[in-house]
Amino acid sequence: MATRKDDYLSYMRLVLGLYILKILRQGPAHGNRIAEEIKRRTQNAYTPNTNALYPLLRIMEGKNYIVGEWTSPVTRGRRIYNVTADGVARIPALEAMLEERLRLVEKKIAILRSDLLDK
């Protein structure tokens, strides 16, 4: 049985993964740049935790949604990521999954607003 923590982590991976693919679709970026762009796009409402971002980048590389290359393989300075054709093809499915999750949240908010705030 999934716990609330598992459900939240699943939701955050979905959101973060979709952001990663959409940002990389615009051009290559390293992890910190991706995090900065998410923060900018969410108007500072969400700053990705590096403990979530970097493991997800590795998972997405393993699934061939993105590829990364070190700017300097010897020093491993920054890893620059690019989206793959598989990653671009995955975007519509992730959008549909997020749309469904948001619909459920909006339904719950509407119930609470109606019941507790008489609106």
N, C-alpha and C positions, 0 to 999 in steps of 0.2 A: 504494500500500500504506500502510495506517495505521501510524503509529509508536506506541510506548508513550506518548509525550507526548500525541499526538492522542487516544488512547484514554482517558488520564487526564483530559484537558480535557473530553472528551465526557461522561465519568462525572460530573465535578464540575458541569458545566452542567446535567445532568439532576437531580442532587441539589439544587443551588441553585435551579433553576427550579421544582422541586416545592415547596421550602420557600417561595419567594416567593408562589406561587399559594395555598398553604394559609394562609400568614400573612395575605395580603390578603383571603382569603375571610372571615376573622374581622373585618376592618375596614381602613379606609385607613391607610397608613403611609408614611413617608419612608424613603429608603435607609438612613440610619443606624439607624433603628428596626428595620428588617428585619434588618440585620446583628446588632444586639443581641439580637433575638428568636431568631435562628438560634443564636447563641452560647449563649443561655440554654437552649434546647431540647436542644442537644447537650452540655450540662453542661460548657461551655468546651472541648470537644474540637475544635471547629471554629469559627474566626472568619473569616467571609468577607473576602477581600481586596477592597478597593474597586476595584482594577484588573480584577476579574472581575465584581463585583456590578453596577456602573453600566453597563458595556457590555451585560450581559445584560438589565438593565432596559430599555435602549433597544431591544434586539432584540425583547423580549417586547412592547413597545409597538408596534413595527413589524408584529408578527404579530397585533395586536389582542387579545392575552391580558390586557393591562393598559392602563390609561390613567393619565397623570400630568398634574397641573396645578401650576403654580408658586403658592406662597402669596402671592407678590408678583411679578407678571410684570415689573415694572420692575427690581427688585433681584435677582430670581431667587434668593431666599433658600433655600427648600426646595421640593422637588418631591414632592407627595403623590400616591401611587399607589393605584388601586383596581383590583380584578380585574373583568374583563368576563365576560359570559355565555360567550364563546368560551374564556376562560381557565378557568372552572369546568368547562366541558365537556372540556377538555384533561387535567384531573387524572387521570382513570382510565387514560388511555393512558400517561401518565408513570409512574404507579404500577406498571403492568404492566411497563414497560421497566425500572424500577428493581428490581422483584422478580426479573426474569430476571438482571440484572447481579449482584445480591446472591447469588442461587442459585449462580452460577458461582464467585464469590469464596468462598462457604462450602464448595463442593466442593473447591476448591484448598486451603483451610485444613484441611479434614478429612484430605486426603491427607497434607499436611505433618505434621499432628499425629500421625497414625497411623504414618507412616514414621519420623519423626525423634524423636518423644517416646514411642513405644510405647504409645499410648493408643487 
